[in-house]
Amino acid sequence: MDYSQFLAMKQEIGLLIVFLLVFLYDTFMPRSADKQLPVFASVLMVIFTAVSCFCPCLAGSESAFAGMYETSAVIAAIKNILNIGVVIVLIQSVKWANSEEMAPRRGEFYELLLVTLFGMYLMISARHFLLFVIGLESASLPLAAMVALDKNRYESSEAAIKYILTAVFSSAVFMMGLSFVYALSGSLYFQNIYLALTGQHSTMLVLALAFVISGVGFKLSLVPFHLWTADVYQGAPTSVTSYLSVISKGAAAFAFLVILCQAFGAVYANIWEWMLYALIILTITVGNLFAIRQRNMKRFLAFSSVSQAGYIMLGVIAFNAMGLAALMYYILVYIFSNLAAFGVIGAIENATGKVSMDDYRGLSKTNPRLSLCMMLAMFSLAGIPPFAGFFSKFFIFTGAINQGSVTIYVLVLIALINTIISLYYYLLVVKAMYIAEEAPVVETFKSSCGERIGLWITIAGIIGLGIVSCIYNFLLDTTATSAINAYFL
């Protein structure tokens, strides 16, 4: 075996170095230095992200292990988007990680998080289903341990059990689909599957695609595979919930796009296009309707994220370079918007233990800055101009419409109608903070330095991404030269 092939995995090697340094710090540093571990891990991740973003050696296309692994400028950009979200999560979690309850398990949180991120890297770069499954399990199983980190809460243990059971079930469904795919194509390489399926349209192929989409649909919380989402989001620690809601979902969306385009692009119009139409309509509509009924803020954002997953899938259904660029931009904006909301929720929960929407009544009177951050996050998630969320929805709709079919116009119209519904429930939070006449429930408090820095970064992203158009243009130019375009019809 030629071990020089590992040099193609530059970002994975960099992430492993970060993991080893965090592990060695946690293992060998004296107990008096333990409280500096969150800062140490955050600084390392910032350095790694900066090097990944600005190092020109990562922009080239390389492949390794007989074509099972592939990297390119687009893949590097996708991983950097995930890195940005991880940096924000780490910064926001410093106070929680240093709390008395988390002190004995502080190191495990960072080590498990980095392992899951490594698995997501493999999912995105995989061009063979064996490597993809290794990445999928590496990303999924440690998350169950992260959800259960708060051992003193019954809800955390219950959430971990629900997550691991759904993860195991979804993996089984996914593997069943792969067995059908292998029977039809005789290979697990994406390119070979693409060539073997060209011109095929059989019942077994429809079943195979249904199982594969169902398996990945669990990771993305697509309806009807979303039932675990609210309970897990509510029971998990808020820092873990924020990681689940943006990083895990974003990686699954990117991996989903690669699988469908590179392995099953030949049967796009005949089979999986109409499957995704149904899933997108159900996901956006059900997510919105159930979000209206929620009073717990974490469950509220859980169903909001279900709805957002439907919008994300519009980038996949577009099946063109503009759709890929819009998908990348949408997830980047979603990272800033959702983490801003979870940053406020985490700050309030760490200070008061309150997570109900009713507790946010009158928050603008006692904590005006947190209220402003939450309001901007809600406006961005709802797609109100001039914030970044408006432009992310605009570009995702534009990419989908450019596909050109009449059906896609109906799909986008339904999505637009649902955007109006989402505006209603996002404004419920703003109403509670600014318009409610009841006496404030949450008293004035000062959030920690990490929480403030995290919120500054997210608010800068919400405002800046809506103004700096060159970011979307850069993503569009990058995807225009992507190898994925060879699979677009």
C-alpha positions in Angstrom: 0.0 0.0 0.0 1.2 3.5 -0.9 1.0 5.4 2.4 1.6 8.7 0.5 -2.1 8.6 -0.4 -2.9 9.8 3.1 -1.3 13.2 2.1 -4.4 13.8 0.0 -6.4 14.0 3.2 -4.9 17.3 4.3 -8.0 18.6 6.2 -8.6 15.2 7.9 -4.9 15.1 9.0 -5.2 18.7 10.3 -8.4 17.8 12.3 -6.7 14.7 13.7 -3.8 16.9 14.9 -6.3 19.1 16.7 -7.9 16.0 18.2 -4.6 14.6 19.4 -3.6 18.0 21.0 -6.9 18.3 22.8 -6.7 14.6 24.0 -3.1 15.1 25.2 -4.0 18.3 27.0 -7.0 16.6 28.7 -4.9 13.5 29.7 -1.6 14.9 30.8 -2.1 18.5 32.0 -2.6 19.1 35.7 -6.1 19.3 37.1 -5.5 23.0 37.8 -5.3 23.6 34.1 -8.5 21.8 33.2 -10.6 24.9 33.0 -8.4 26.2 30.2 -9.3 23.2 28.0 -12.4 24.9 26.4 -10.3 27.9 25.5 -7.4 25.7 24.2 -9.8 23.7 22.0 -11.5 26.8 20.7 -8.1 28.5 19.8 -6.9 25.3 18.1 -10.1 25.1 16.0 -9.8 28.8 15.0 -6.3 28.3 13.8 -7.2 25.1 11.9 -10.2 26.8 10.3 -8.1 29.9 9.3 -5.4 27.6 7.7 -8.1 25.6 5.9 -9.8 28.7 4.5 -6.7 30.5 3.3 -4.2 27.7 2.4 -4.0 27.5 -1.4 -2.7 23.9 -1.3 -6.3 22.7 -0.4 -7.9 24.1 -3.6 -6.6 21.3 -5.9 -8.5 18.1 -6.8 -7.0 14.9 -5.5 -8.1 11.3 -5.1 -6.8 8.4 -3.0 -7.4 4.8 -2.2 -8.4 3.7 -5.7 -10.9 6.5 -6.0 -12.7 5.9 -2.7 -11.7 9.3 -1.4 -11.8 12.6 -3.3 -11.2 16.2 -2.5 -11.5 19.5 -4.5 -12.0 23.2 -4.0 -15.7 22.7 -3.5 -15.3 19.9 -1.0 -12.7 22.0 0.9 -15.1 24.9 1.0 -17.9 22.7 2.3 -15.7 21.4 5.1 -14.7 25.0 5.9 -18.3 26.0 6.3 -18.7 23.2 8.8 -15.5 24.4 10.6 -16.9 27.9 11.0 -20.0 26.4 12.7 -17.9 24.3 15.0 -15.8 27.3 16.0 -18.9 29.2 17.1 -20.3 26.2 19.0 -17.0 25.7 20.9 -16.8 29.4 21.8 -20.4 29.5 23.0 -19.9 26.3 25.1 -17.0 27.5 27.2 -19.1 28.5 30.2 -21.2 25.3 30.1 -18.1 23.1 29.7 -16.6 24.7 32.8 -19.8 24.3 34.9 -19.7 22.1 38.0 -21.9 19.4 36.4 -19.7 19.2 33.2 -16.3 19.4 34.9 -15.7 15.6 35.1 -16.7 15.1 31.4 -15.3 18.3 29.9 -12.6 16.6 27.8 -15.1 14.0 26.4 -17.3 16.7 24.9 -14.5 18.1 22.8 -13.0 14.8 21.8 -16.4 13.3 20.8 -17.2 16.5 18.9 -14.0 16.3 16.9 -14.5 12.6 16.1 -18.0 13.3 14.7 -16.6 16.1 12.6 -14.0 13.7 11.2 -16.7 11.3 10.3 -18.6 14.1 8.5 -15.4 14.9 6.5 -15.3 11.3 5.3 -19.0 11.4 4.3 -18.4 14.5 2.2 -15.3 13.2 0.5 -16.4 9.6 0.0 -16.8 8.3 -3.5 -17.4 4.7 -2.4 -20.3 3.6 -0.2 -18.0 1.6 2.2 -16.1 4.8 3.1 -19.3 6.7 3.3 -20.8 4.2 5.8 -17.6 4.4 7.9 -17.9 8.2 8.0 -21.7 8.0 8.7 -21.2 5.8 11.7 -18.2 7.8 12.9 -20.4 10.9 12.8 -23.5 9.3 14.4 -22.5 7.0 17.2 -20.4 9.6 19.2 -23.3 12.0 19.0 -25.4 9.7 21.2 -22.7 9.9 23.9 -22.7 13.7 23.5 -26.5 13.8 23.9 -26.2 11.8 27.2 -23.4 14.0 28.7 -25.6 15.5 31.3 -26.0 12.4 33.4 -27.9 14.1 36.1 -30.9 14.8 33.9 -33.4 12.1 33.0 -34.3 13.9 29.8 -30.7 13.7 28.6 -30.6 9.9 29.0 -34.0 9.5 27.4 -32.9 11.6 24.5 -29.7 9.6 24.0 -31.7 6.3 23.9 -34.1 7.7 21.3 -31.2 9.0 19.2 -29.2 5.8 19.3 -32.3 3.7 18.4 -33.2 5.9 15.5 -29.6 6.0 14.4 -29.3 2.2 14.4 -32.7 1.9 12.6 -31.8 4.4 10.0 -28.4 2.8 9.4 -30.2 -0.6 8.9 -32.6 0.9 6.4 -29.7 2.6 4.6 -27.7 -0.6 4.4 -30.8 -2.5 3.0 -30.9 0.1 0.3 -27.2 -0.3 -0.5 -27.7 -4.1 -0.8 -30.3 -3.5 -3.5 -28.0 -1.0 -5.2 -25.1 -3.5 -5.2 -27.4 -6.1 -6.7 -28.4 -3.8 -9.5 -24.9 -2.3 -10.3 -22.3 -4.8 -9.0 -20.3 -2.0 -7.4 -20.2 0.4 -4.5 -18.3 3.1 -6.4 -20.5 6.1 -7.1 -19.2 6.5 -10.6 -19.8 2.8 -11.5 -23.3 2.9 -10.0 -24.0 6.0 -12.1 -23.0 4.2 -15.3 -24.7 0.9 -14.4 -28.0 2.6 -13.6 -28.2 4.6 -16.8 -31.4 3.7 -18.6 -32.7 1.5 -15.7 -36.1 1.9 -14.2 -37.1 -1.2 -12.2 -39.2 -1.8 -9.0 -36.0 -2.8 -7.2 -34.3 0.4 -8.1 -37.3 2.4 -6.8 -37.1 0.4 -3.5 -33.3 0.9 -3.4 -33.6 4.7 -3.7 -36.5 4.8 -1.2 -34.4 3.0 1.4 -31.3 5.1 0.8 -33.3 8.4 0.9 -35.0 7.2 4.1 -31.7 6.3 5.8 -30.2 9.7 5.1 -33.6 11.4 5.8 -33.3 10.4 9.4 -30.0 12.3 9.7 -31.6 15.4 8.1 -34.9 15.1 10.0 -37.0 15.0 6.9 -40.7 14.2 7.4 -41.7 11.4 8.2 -38.3 10.5 9.6 -38.2 13.5 12.0 -40.0 12.1 15.1 -36.8 11.9 17.2 -35.8 15.5 16.6 -37.8 17.4 19.2 -37.2 15.0 22.1 -33.5 14.8 21.4 -33.1 18.6 21.0 -35.0 19.2 24.2 -33.2 16.5 26.3 -29.6 17.1 25.0 -27.4 19.9 26.6 -28.0 23.1 24.6 -24.4 23.2 23.2 -24.9 19.7 21.9 -28.3 20.6 20.5 -26.9 23.6 18.6 -24.2 21.3 17.1 -26.8 18.7 16.1 -29.0 21.4 14.6 -26.5 23.0 12.2 -23.3 21.0 11.8 -24.8 17.5 11.7 -27.6 18.7 9.5 -25.3 20.6 7.2 -22.9 17.7 6.7 -25.8 15.3 6.0 -27.2 17.7 3.4 -23.9 18.0 1.6 -23.4 14.2 1.7 -27.0 13.7 0.5 -26.3 15.9 -2.5 -23.1 14.1 -3.4 -24.8 10.6 -3.2 -27.8 11.6 -5.2 -25.9 13.4 -7.9 -22.8 11.2 -8.3 -24.3 7.8 -7.7 -28.0 8.2 -8.8 -27.9 11.2 -11.1 -28.7 9.0 -14.1 -32.2 8.2 -12.7 -32.9 11.7 -11.4 -35.9 12.6 -13.5 -37.4 9.1 -13.4 -37.1 8.2 -9.7 -35.7 10.3 -7.0 -36.9 13.7 -8.2 -40.5 13.0 -7.4 -39.5 11.3 -4.1 -37.8 14.5 -3.0 -40.8 16.6 -4.1 -43.1 14.8 -1.7 -40.5 14.9 1.1 -39.8 18.6 0.7 -43.5 19.6 0.8 -44.2 17.4 3.8 -41.1 18.5 5.7 -41.6 22.3 5.2 -45.4 22.1 6.0 -45.3 19.7 9.0 -42.3 21.5 10.5 -44.0 24.8 10.3 -47.3 23.6 11.7 -45.8 21.8 14.6 -43.5 24.8 15.4 -46.5 27.0 16.1 -47.6 24.7 18.9 -44.3 24.7 20.8 -43.7 26.6 24.0 -40.3 25.1 24.9 -37.6 27.1 23.0 -35.5 24.0 22.1 -38.5 22.1 20.8 -39.5 25.2 19.0 -36.2 25.4 17.2 -36.3 21.6 16.6 -39.4 21.9 14.4 -38.0 25.1 12.9 -34.9 23.0 11.9 -37.2 20.4 10.4 -38.8 23.0 8.2 -35.4 24.5 7.3 -34.3 21.0 6.2 -37.0 21.1 3.6 -35.7 24.4 2.2 -32.2 23.0 2.2 -33.4 20.1 0.0 -34.5 22.6 -2.6 -30.8 23.0 -3.4 -30.5 19.3 -4.0 -33.7 19.1 -6.2 -32.3 22.0 -8.3 -29.7 19.5 -9.6 -27.4 22.2 -11.1 -24.3 24.3 -10.2 -26.4 27.2 -8.9 -28.4 24.8 -6.7 -25.1 23.6 -5.1 -23.9 27.2 -4.6 -27.2 28.1 -3.1 -27.1 25.1 -0.8 -23.7 26.0 0.5 -24.7 29.6 1.0 -28.0 28.6 2.7 -26.2 26.3 5.2 -23.6 29.0 5.9 -26.4 31.5 6.7 -28.3 28.9 8.6 -25.3 28.3 10.8 -25.0 31.9 11.9 -28.8 32.4 12.3 -29.5 29.2 14.2 -26.4 29.5 16.4 -27.4 33.1 17.3 -30.7 31.8 18.6 -29.2 28.9 20.4 -26.5 31.3 21.8 -29.3 33.4 23.5 -31.1 30.2 24.7 -27.9 28.8 26.1 -27.0 32.1 27.9 -30.4 32.3 29.5 -30.4 28.7 30.4 -26.9 28.8 32.0 -27.9 31.9 34.0 -31.5 31.0 35.1 -32.3 27.5 33.9 -35.3 28.8 31.9 -36.1 27.5 28.4 -39.8 28.2 28.0 -41.0 30.8 25.5 -43.2 32.2 28.2 -40.1 33.0 30.2 -39.0 35.4 27.4 -41.9 37.8 28.1 -40.5 41.2 28.7 -36.9 40.1 28.1 -36.2 43.4 26.2 -36.7 45.3 29.5 -34.1 43.3 31.5 -31.7 42.1 28.8 -32.1 44.3 25.7 -28.9 43.1 24.0 -29.9 39.4 24.2 -33.4 40.4 23.0 -31.9 42.2 20.0 -29.7 39.2 19.1 -32.7 36.8 19.3 -34.8 39.2 17.2 -32.2 39.4 14.5 -31.8 35.6 14.5 -35.6 35.1 14.2 -35.8 37.7 11.4 -33.0 35.9 9.5 -34.5 32.5 10.0 -37.9 33.9 8.7 -36.2 35.4 5.6 -36.9 39.0 6.3 -34.8 41.5 4.3 -32.1 42.9 4.6 -30.8 40.1 6.7 -28.8 37.1 5.4 -31.7 34.7 5.7 -33.7 36.6 3.0 -30.9 36.2 0.5 -30.3 32.6 1.3 -34.0 31.8 0.6 -33.9 33.9 -2.5 -30.8 32.1 -3.9 -32.2 28.6 -3.0 -35.5 29.4 -4.7 -33.7 30.8 -7.8 -31.5 27.8 -8.1 -34.5 25.5 -7.9 -36.5 27.5 -10.5 -33.6 27.4 -12.9 -34.2 23.7 -13.2 -37.0 24.8 -15.5 -39.9 22.3 -15.0 -43.5 23.3 -14.2 -43.5 21.1 -11.2 -40.7 23.0 -9.6 -42.6 26.2 -9.9 -45.5 24.7 -7.9 -43.0 23.3 -5.3 -41.4 26.8 -4.9 -44.8 28.4 -4.6 -45.7 26.0 -1.7 -42.4 26.8 -0.1 -43.1 30.5 -0.4 -46.5 30.1 1.2 -44.9 28.2 4.1 -42.4 31.0 4.5 -45.3 33.2 5.4 -46.4 30.7 8.0 -42.9 30.5 9.4 -42.9 34.3 9.7 -45.8 34.0 12.1 -44.2 31.7 14.6 -40.8 33.4 14.5 -42.5 36.6 15.3 -44.2 35.0 18.4 -40.8 35.0 20.0 -40.3 38.7 19.1 -43.7 39.5 20.4 -43.0 37.8 23.8 -39.8 39.8 24.2 -41.0 43.2 23.1 -44.8 43.5 23.2 -45.9 41.3 26.0 -47.3 43.4 28.9 -46.5 40.9 31.7 -43.7 41.6 34.1 -40.3 40.2 33.0 -39.6 36.7 34.1 -35.8 36.6 33.5 -33.9 39.1 35.6 -31.0 41.2 34.4 -27.8 39.2 34.2 -24.4 39.4 32.5 -23.6 36.6 30.0 -20.1 35.1 29.9 -17.3 36.3 27.6 -17.5 33.2 25.4 -21.3 33.7 25.0 -20.9 37.3 24.1 -18.1 36.6 21.5 -20.2 33.8 20.0 -23.2 36.1 19.6 -21.0 38.9 18.2 -19.8 36.5 15.5 -23.2 35.2 14.6 -24.8 38.7 14.4 -21.9 39.9 12.3 -22.6 36.9 10.0 -26.4 37.6 9.9 -25.8 41.2 8.9 -22.6 40.8 6.8 -23.7 37.9 4.7 -26.8 39.9 3.6 -24.5 42.8 2.5 -21.3 41.2 1.1 -22.5 39.6 -2.1 -19.0 38.5 -3.1 -19.3 35.5 -0.7 -22.2 34.0 -2.8 -20.3 34.9 -6.0 -17.2 33.1 -4.8 -19.3 30.0 -4.0 -21.0 30.1 -7.4 -17.6 30.5 -9.2 -16.2 27.6 -7.2 -19.1 25.3 -8.0 -19.1 26.2 -11.6 -15.8 24.4 -12.0 -16.7 21.5 -9.7 -16.4 17.9 -10.8 -19.9 17.4 -9.5 -21.2 19.3 -12.6 -20.3 16.3 -14.7 -23.3 14.5 -13.1 -25.8 17.2 -13.6 -28.2 16.5 -16.5 
